[in-house]
Amino acid sequence: MDIENNGSGGAGVDTEEIESLERDTAGTAEDTAAESAEIAAEEQSAARESIADSVKTLSPSQMVMKRFFRSKLSMIGLVTLIVLFLFSFVGPTLKFLPFIWGETEMDTSEGKTVKTEKRLTYTYKNPETGETENYDVIWISETPLSLNIEAAPSKEHLLGTDSSAYDVFSRLMYGGRISLTIGFVVVILETLIGVILGGLAGYFGKWVDQLVMRVVDIFYCIPTLPLMLIISFMLDSIGIADKAKLFVMMALLTLLGWAGTARLVRGQILYLREQEYMMAAEATGLPVWRKIFKHLLPNVMPQLIVTMTLGLGGIILTEATLGYLGLGLPPEYATWGNMINVVSGQNGLKYIENYPNLWVAPGICIILAVLAFNFIGDGLRDAFDPKSRR
């Protein structure tokens, strides 16, 4: 009996101890699982923070700027354009420098000496023989000029002077002001006209589209350069040869250049107005002006910016062509175009051979400006392209 009782009592004690051990083990397991879960959560949080620190989210505009500044040609064009603007708009204000002159300021110091040769024939009659003899004499005279015209490059005139005693280097800066201003003003004006008319044609369609596109076709048929030549001759004949001619030139270039922008905007809006977000905007009852200016035009702006930058070079070339042909501003107003006009006159060969300082520098400025605008335009086109990965 004692053995059985001890056995049963021992069994009871063992059961309680086992149950307490199981409870302790379960609690320890729960604590361990909780601690493991907390550690895992902390590790995940730390991993997320490290990923957030190492990865930066870029907006669409930031992605465009990053792709643009990554292009070496775009940066070369941008730096060149900034240098040209500083040269043209800031350079003439540095009057304290000895080689900065006014746009129409002449160098009245004594210029070079002009040697003139004149052939004379004398007849001599010998009193003894009565015979006559003819003698050819060359009369040489040296006259110092009162103006320092066509001077060679020096410390006072970095690129010399022209035939009117104007400083070529200073006029190069003033010429950049007019040439670059014409380009930007004309591009902005023709873009505004093209956006308005092209937007109306693309959004409303039907008879509005037909009317605007037929007007565009008419302007595409007009030969730009011959018309500019005719109007320039007309302005000269009626006595308009001052800066008013500049405004007429800008108005004509704007009038003849908006058709391409209008066609581009019209095609883009025809495509965009069929997109899902435009259908949703129409379903919400937004007014027409808000759908155009908030949803359509912002999506057309990338193409417009590229077109504007590429068109600037063409406008500068057109102005230079008119100036070269003598149909731009009068000679006293400097532009890069009329500065290279010196090689187109009767003495053009003389200037080409003996005075390259008068026409090489304006030609280089024109080339640099056109290349800079084209490089920037190409860079913007690649930057705005969502498929670009360069």
C-alpha positions as CSV (number, residue, x, y, z in Angstrom):
1,M,0.0,0.0,0.0
2,D,2.8,2.3,0.8
3,I,4.4,1.6,-2.4
4,E,1.3,2.2,-4.3
5,N,0.6,5.4,-2.4
6,N,4.1,6.6,-2.9
7,G,3.7,5.7,-6.5
8,S,0.5,7.5,-6.9
9,G,1.7,10.5,-4.9
10,G,4.9,10.6,-6.9
11,A,2.8,10.5,-10.0
12,G,0.8,13.5,-8.8
13,V,3.8,15.6,-8.0
14,D,5.4,14.8,-11.4
15,T,2.2,15.9,-13.2
16,E,2.1,19.3,-11.6
17,E,5.7,19.9,-12.2
18,I,5.3,18.9,-15.9
19,E,2.3,21.3,-16.3
20,S,4.2,24.2,-14.7
21,L,7.2,23.4,-16.9
22,E,4.9,23.4,-20.0
23,R,3.4,26.7,-19.0
24,D,6.8,28.3,-18.5
25,T,8.0,26.9,-21.8
26,A,4.9,28.3,-23.6
27,G,5.4,31.7,-22.0
28,T,9.1,31.7,-23.0
29,A,8.2,30.7,-26.6
30,E,5.6,33.5,-26.8
31,D,8.2,36.0,-25.4
32,T,10.8,34.7,-27.9
33,A,8.3,35.0,-30.8
34,A,7.4,38.5,-29.8
35,E,11.0,39.5,-29.5
36,S,11.7,37.9,-32.9
37,A,8.8,39.8,-34.4
38,E,10.0,43.1,-32.9
39,I,13.5,42.5,-34.2
40,A,12.2,41.6,-37.7
41,A,10.0,44.7,-37.7
42,E,13.0,46.9,-36.7
43,E,15.1,45.3,-39.4
44,Q,12.5,45.9,-42.0
45,S,12.1,49.5,-40.9
46,A,15.8,50.1,-41.0
47,A,15.9,48.5,-44.5
48,R,13.1,50.7,-45.7
49,E,14.9,53.8,-44.3
50,S,18.2,52.8,-45.9
51,I,16.4,52.3,-49.2
52,A,14.7,55.6,-48.9
53,D,18.0,57.3,-48.1
54,S,19.7,55.7,-51.1
55,V,16.9,56.1,-53.6
56,K,15.7,59.6,-54.5
57,T,12.3,60.0,-56.3
58,L,12.5,62.5,-59.1
59,S,9.6,64.5,-60.5
60,P,9.0,64.6,-64.3
61,S,10.5,68.1,-64.6
62,Q,13.6,67.0,-62.6
63,M,14.0,64.0,-64.9
64,V,13.9,66.3,-67.9
65,M,16.5,68.6,-66.4
66,K,18.7,65.7,-65.4
67,R,18.6,64.3,-69.0
68,F,19.2,67.7,-70.5
69,F,22.3,68.5,-68.3
70,R,23.7,65.0,-68.9
71,S,24.1,65.9,-72.6
72,K,27.5,67.4,-73.4
73,L,26.4,69.1,-76.6
74,S,23.5,70.7,-74.7
75,M,25.8,72.0,-72.1
76,I,28.2,73.4,-74.8
77,G,25.3,75.1,-76.5
78,L,24.0,76.5,-73.2
79,V,27.4,77.9,-72.1
80,T,28.0,79.4,-75.6
81,L,24.6,81.1,-75.5
82,I,25.2,82.5,-72.0
83,V,28.6,83.9,-73.2
84,L,27.0,85.5,-76.2
85,F,24.3,87.1,-74.1
86,L,26.9,88.4,-71.6
87,F,29.1,89.7,-74.5
88,S,26.2,91.5,-76.2
89,F,24.2,92.9,-73.3
90,V,26.8,93.4,-70.5
91,G,29.9,94.1,-72.6
92,P,28.8,97.6,-73.9
93,T,28.2,98.8,-70.3
94,L,31.8,98.4,-69.4
95,K,32.7,101.9,-70.6
96,F,35.7,102.2,-68.3
97,L,37.6,99.8,-70.5
98,P,39.8,101.6,-73.1
99,F,38.6,99.3,-76.0
100,I,34.9,99.7,-75.4
101,W,33.4,102.4,-77.7
102,G,29.9,103.6,-78.5
103,E,27.9,102.1,-81.3
104,T,28.2,105.2,-83.4
105,E,31.3,106.7,-81.8
106,M,34.0,107.6,-84.3
107,D,37.7,107.5,-83.7
108,T,38.6,111.1,-84.6
109,S,42.3,110.7,-84.0
110,E,44.7,111.1,-87.0
111,G,44.5,108.0,-89.1
112,K,46.8,106.4,-91.6
113,T,48.4,108.3,-94.4
114,V,46.9,107.8,-97.8
115,K,49.4,107.9,-100.7
116,T,48.0,109.2,-104.0
117,E,49.8,108.9,-107.3
118,K,49.0,111.1,-110.2
119,R,50.6,110.7,-113.6
120,L,51.4,114.1,-115.4
121,T,52.8,114.6,-118.9
122,Y,55.0,117.6,-119.8
123,T,56.0,118.8,-123.2
124,Y,59.4,120.4,-123.6
125,K,60.5,122.3,-126.7
126,N,64.2,122.7,-127.3
127,P,64.8,126.3,-128.3
128,E,67.9,125.5,-130.3
129,T,66.7,122.6,-132.3
130,G,63.0,123.4,-132.2
131,E,62.2,119.8,-131.3
132,T,59.6,118.9,-128.7
133,E,60.0,116.1,-126.2
134,N,57.4,114.6,-123.9
135,Y,58.2,113.8,-120.2
136,D,56.0,111.6,-118.0
137,V,56.1,112.6,-114.3
138,I,54.4,110.8,-111.4
139,W,53.2,113.1,-108.8
140,I,53.0,111.5,-105.3
141,S,51.1,113.1,-102.4
142,E,50.7,111.8,-98.9
143,T,47.6,113.0,-97.0
144,P,46.9,112.0,-93.4
145,L,43.3,111.1,-92.8
146,S,41.3,113.1,-90.2
147,L,39.6,109.9,-89.1
148,N,41.2,106.6,-88.0
149,I,39.4,104.5,-90.6
150,E,40.2,100.8,-91.4
151,A,42.8,100.7,-88.6
152,A,44.6,97.5,-87.8
153,P,43.8,95.7,-84.5
154,S,45.4,97.4,-81.5
155,K,45.0,97.9,-77.7
156,E,42.4,100.6,-78.3
157,H,40.6,98.7,-81.1
158,L,40.8,95.0,-80.5
159,L,39.4,94.2,-84.0
160,G,40.4,97.5,-85.7
161,T,38.0,100.1,-87.2
162,D,35.8,100.0,-90.2
163,S,35.4,102.4,-93.1
164,S,33.4,104.8,-90.9
165,A,36.0,104.8,-88.1
166,Y,33.6,102.8,-85.9
167,D,35.2,100.3,-83.5
168,V,34.5,96.8,-84.8
169,F,34.7,95.0,-81.5
170,S,32.2,97.3,-79.8
171,R,29.8,97.1,-82.8
172,L,30.0,93.4,-82.6
173,M,28.5,93.6,-79.1
174,Y,25.8,96.0,-80.2
175,G,25.1,93.9,-83.2
176,G,24.5,90.9,-81.0
177,R,21.9,92.8,-79.1
178,I,19.8,93.4,-82.2
179,S,20.3,90.0,-83.8
180,L,19.5,88.1,-80.6
181,T,16.5,90.4,-79.7
182,I,15.0,89.9,-83.2
183,G,15.3,86.1,-82.8
184,F,13.6,86.0,-79.4
185,V,10.9,88.5,-80.1
186,V,9.9,86.9,-83.4
187,V,9.9,83.4,-81.9
188,I,7.7,84.4,-79.0
189,L,5.2,86.3,-81.2
190,E,4.9,83.6,-83.8
191,T,4.5,81.0,-81.1
192,L,1.7,82.9,-79.5
193,I,-0.2,83.3,-82.8
194,G,0.5,79.6,-83.7
195,V,-0.7,78.4,-80.3
196,I,-4.0,80.4,-80.4
197,L,-4.9,79.5,-84.0
198,G,-3.6,75.9,-83.9
199,G,-5.4,75.3,-80.6
200,L,-8.7,76.6,-81.9
201,A,-8.4,74.4,-85.0
202,G,-7.4,71.3,-83.1
203,Y,-10.0,71.5,-80.3
204,F,-13.1,72.7,-82.1
205,G,-12.4,71.0,-85.5
206,K,-15.1,71.1,-88.3
207,W,-15.3,74.5,-90.1
208,V,-12.9,76.2,-87.6
209,D,-10.2,73.6,-88.5
210,Q,-10.9,74.0,-92.2
211,L,-10.6,77.8,-92.1
212,V,-7.4,77.9,-90.1
213,M,-5.7,75.2,-92.1
214,R,-6.5,76.9,-95.4
215,V,-5.0,80.1,-94.1
216,V,-1.9,78.1,-93.0
217,D,-1.7,76.6,-96.5
218,I,-1.8,80.1,-98.0
219,F,1.1,81.3,-95.8
220,Y,3.1,78.2,-96.6
221,C,2.9,79.2,-100.3
222,I,4.4,82.7,-99.7
223,P,8.1,82.9,-100.6
224,T,9.6,84.5,-97.5
225,L,12.9,85.9,-98.8
226,P,11.6,87.5,-102.1
227,L,8.7,89.1,-100.2
228,M,11.2,90.5,-97.6
229,L,13.3,91.9,-100.4
230,I,10.4,93.6,-102.1
231,I,9.1,95.1,-98.9
232,S,12.6,96.3,-97.9
233,F,12.9,98.1,-101.2
234,M,9.5,99.7,-100.7
235,L,10.5,100.9,-97.2
236,D,13.7,102.4,-98.6
237,S,11.8,104.2,-101.3
238,I,9.3,105.8,-98.9
239,G,12.1,106.9,-96.6
240,I,11.7,104.4,-93.7
241,A,15.3,103.6,-93.0
242,D,15.6,104.1,-89.2
243,K,14.9,101.7,-86.4
244,A,11.3,101.6,-87.6
245,K,12.5,99.3,-90.3
246,L,13.5,96.9,-87.5
247,F,10.0,96.7,-86.2
248,V,8.6,96.2,-89.7
249,M,11.1,93.4,-90.2
250,M,10.1,91.6,-87.0
251,A,6.4,92.0,-87.9
252,L,7.0,90.4,-91.3
253,L,9.0,87.5,-89.9
254,T,6.3,86.9,-87.3
255,L,3.6,87.0,-89.9
256,L,5.4,84.6,-92.2
257,G,6.5,82.2,-89.5
258,W,3.5,81.3,-87.4
259,A,2.0,78.7,-89.8
260,G,4.4,76.0,-88.8
261,T,3.7,76.4,-85.1
262,A,0.0,76.4,-85.7
263,R,0.2,73.1,-87.7
264,L,2.2,71.5,-84.9
265,V,-0.1,72.6,-82.1
266,R,-3.2,71.5,-84.1
267,G,-1.8,68.0,-84.7
268,Q,-0.9,67.6,-81.0
269,I,-4.3,68.7,-79.8
270,L,-6.1,66.4,-82.2
271,Y,-4.2,63.6,-80.6
272,L,-4.5,64.7,-77.0
273,R,-8.2,65.4,-77.0
274,E,-9.0,61.7,-77.6
275,Q,-7.1,60.6,-74.5
276,E,-8.8,59.1,-71.5
277,Y,-8.0,62.0,-69.1
278,M,-9.6,64.5,-71.6
279,M,-12.8,62.3,-71.7
280,A,-12.8,62.4,-67.9
281,A,-12.4,66.1,-67.9
282,E,-15.3,66.5,-70.3
283,A,-17.4,64.2,-68.3
284,T,-16.8,66.3,-65.1
285,G,-18.2,69.4,-67.0
286,L,-15.0,71.5,-67.0
287,P,-15.3,74.7,-69.0
288,V,-13.6,74.8,-72.4
289,W,-10.9,77.4,-71.4
290,R,-9.8,75.2,-68.5
291,K,-9.6,72.1,-70.5
292,I,-7.4,73.9,-73.1
293,F,-5.1,75.8,-70.7
294,K,-4.9,73.2,-67.9
295,H,-4.9,69.9,-69.8
296,L,-4.0,70.4,-73.4
297,L,-1.4,73.2,-73.6
298,P,0.8,71.9,-70.8
299,N,1.2,68.7,-72.8
300,V,2.0,70.6,-76.0
301,M,4.7,72.8,-74.3
302,P,7.6,70.3,-74.6
303,Q,7.2,70.2,-78.4
304,L,6.8,74.0,-78.5
305,I,10.0,74.6,-76.5
306,V,12.0,72.4,-78.9
307,T,10.5,74.1,-81.9
308,M,11.2,77.6,-80.5
309,T,14.8,76.8,-79.8
310,L,15.4,75.3,-83.2
311,G,13.6,78.2,-84.9
312,L,15.8,80.9,-83.3
313,G,18.8,79.9,-85.4
314,G,16.8,80.2,-88.6
315,I,15.5,83.7,-87.7
316,I,19.1,84.9,-86.9
317,L,20.2,83.5,-90.3
318,T,17.3,85.3,-92.1
319,E,18.2,88.6,-90.4
320,A,21.9,88.0,-91.4
321,T,20.9,87.3,-95.0
322,L,18.9,90.5,-95.2
323,G,21.7,92.5,-93.6
324,Y,24.3,90.9,-96.0
325,L,22.1,91.9,-99.0
326,G,22.0,95.5,-97.6
327,L,18.2,95.3,-96.9
328,G,18.4,95.3,-93.1
329,L,19.0,98.2,-90.8
330,P,21.1,101.2,-92.0
331,P,24.9,100.9,-91.6
332,E,25.0,103.1,-88.5
333,Y,22.9,100.5,-86.6
334,A,25.1,97.5,-86.1
335,T,23.8,93.9,-86.7
336,W,25.9,90.9,-87.4
337,G,24.3,90.7,-90.8
338,N,25.1,94.2,-92.0
339,M,28.6,94.0,-90.5
340,I,29.5,91.2,-93.0
341,N,27.9,93.3,-95.7
342,V,31.3,95.0,-96.4
343,V,32.3,92.0,-98.5
344,S,29.3,92.3,-100.9
345,G,30.0,95.8,-102.4
346,Q,32.4,96.9,-105.1
347,N,35.3,96.8,-102.8
348,G,34.4,93.4,-101.4
349,L,37.5,91.6,-102.8
350,K,39.7,94.2,-101.1
351,Y,38.1,93.6,-97.7
352,I,38.2,89.8,-98.1
353,E,41.9,89.9,-98.8
354,N,43.2,92.8,-96.6
355,Y,40.6,93.3,-93.8
356,P,39.4,89.9,-92.5
357,N,39.0,91.5,-89.1
358,L,35.9,93.3,-90.4
359,W,33.9,90.3,-91.5
360,V,35.3,87.1,-89.9
361,A,34.2,88.0,-86.3
362,P,30.5,88.6,-87.2
363,G,30.5,85.4,-89.2
364,I,31.8,83.5,-86.3
365,C,29.2,85.0,-83.9
366,I,26.4,84.0,-86.3
367,I,27.8,80.4,-86.5
368,L,28.1,80.1,-82.8
369,A,24.6,81.5,-82.1
370,V,23.0,79.1,-84.6
371,L,24.9,76.1,-83.4
372,A,24.1,76.9,-79.7
373,F,20.4,77.1,-80.4
374,N,20.5,73.9,-82.4
375,F,22.4,72.0,-79.6
376,I,20.0,73.3,-77.0
377,G,17.0,72.3,-79.1
378,D,18.4,68.8,-79.7
379,G,19.1,68.4,-76.0
380,L,15.6,69.5,-75.1
381,R,14.1,67.1,-77.7
382,D,15.9,64.2,-76.2
383,A,15.2,65.3,-72.6
384,F,11.4,65.6,-73.2
385,D,11.3,62.2,-74.9
386,P,10.1,59.6,-72.3
387,K,11.7,56.8,-74.3
388,S,15.1,58.4,-74.1
389,R,17.5,56.6,-71.7
390,R,20.7,58.5,-72.5
